Amino acid sequence: MKAKRNLMIGLVILLVILAAGVFAAKTISDRDAAASASEDTTIALTSITASSEIESFGYTFEGETLNFEQRQEVVEDESTSDSTSEAADDSASTSTSEETEPETETVWYLADDPEYKLDQSSVNSMLTAFVNLEASRQLTETSEEYGLEEPTLTFWMTADGETTTWICGATNDVTGTVYLQKQGEDTVYLVDTNKVTVFEKSRMELGDTSDATGDITTSEAASSEAASSEAASSEAAASETASSETVSGE
């Protein structure tokens, strides 16, 4: 009887130990999962899901303010030109045919200079940045060290008739993040620098410098060409003057 009782006690102790081990393992697993989820969590700073939702946007960088608006332009290519030409030639025979709507595309331009041709790929990068704008951490306290009193960059966008502005402060070189604050709120966020550096471009850097053939025309080349033209004009004028003086002398 005594041996049987000891065996029962031993089995109970073993079950308790096993139960304790299972509980501990589950606790550690849950804790690690929570920590992992916390590390992977990001904070979305915009509610838009596509760049097409953006109606207009702009930013101020190094004292220069740029505002961007959009318009629809007809897509022109060789097929469109050929179709237009054929349509003109056969206008008499196709007068009763249903007209085809021309294909259009969204083109962004500067509000204060609509004729200034922008590099649309650079603009699209900015639109994507708005969609993907998210923070890795949220701070509950503010500090002068965040540099928000004298922002290096301010950018904004309008979607669904509502404009939201963000103030960009100092950069934390250790973590590769920048302090960001939504205008009108006290909360400060840490955002990867590569999510905001896309807005650090001047008007000149955004200009589309490719000509119709796709070649790159630099401002220096344009200036050189203008100078050469002016020099040629001066030479011609000087030659004409010399000729006139010679004729007069004779």
C-alpha positions, 0 to 999 in steps of 0.5 A: 500500500505504501509503495502504491501511495508513493507511486501515486504521489510521484505521478501527481508531482510529475503531472504538476511539473509537466503542466507548469512546463507547458504553461511557461512555454505558452507564456514565453511564446505569447510574450514573444509573439506580442513583442514581434507584433509590436515591432512590426506595427506601423502607424499609417499617417494618411487614410488614402489608398491610391494616388488618384485620390489626391486632388492637389499637393505642395511643399516648402523646402529651403524657402521655396514653396511649390504647389501642384495641381492636375489636368487632363491632356490628350495622349498624342502618339503616332497612331493618334496622328495617323488616325487624325489624318485619315479621319480628315481625309475621309471626313466626307465618308465618315461623317455619319460614324460615331466619333471616338473619344480621345485618350487622356492622361493626368498631367501635374503642373505648377499652380503658379506656372502651368506652362513649366514642364514637370518631370512626371515621374518625380511627381509620381514618386511624391504621390506614392510617398503620400500613400505610403506615409507611415511612422515606425513609432509615436512619441507622447512628449515633445522636445525642442531637440525635435526641431519642429519649431524651425522645420526643414520641410513642410508638405501637404496634400488635399484629398476629398476636399480636406487638406492635411499638412505635415511638419518635418523636423530634425533627423536622427542619424542613429535611427535613420528617422525624422521627427514628423508632426501633423499640423494642429496636433501635439503627437510626434512621429518617427518616420524613415527619412526616405519617406520624406526626402522625395519632397526635397527638390527645387523647381529646377530639379523637377523640370523635364529636361528631355526634348521631343526626341528624348535627348537631354538638353542642359541649361549650360548647353542652352546658354552656350548656344545662345552665346554662340548665336549672339557672337555670330550676330555681333560678327555679322554686324561688325562685318556689315559696318566695316563694309559700309565704312569701306564703301563710304571711303571710296 
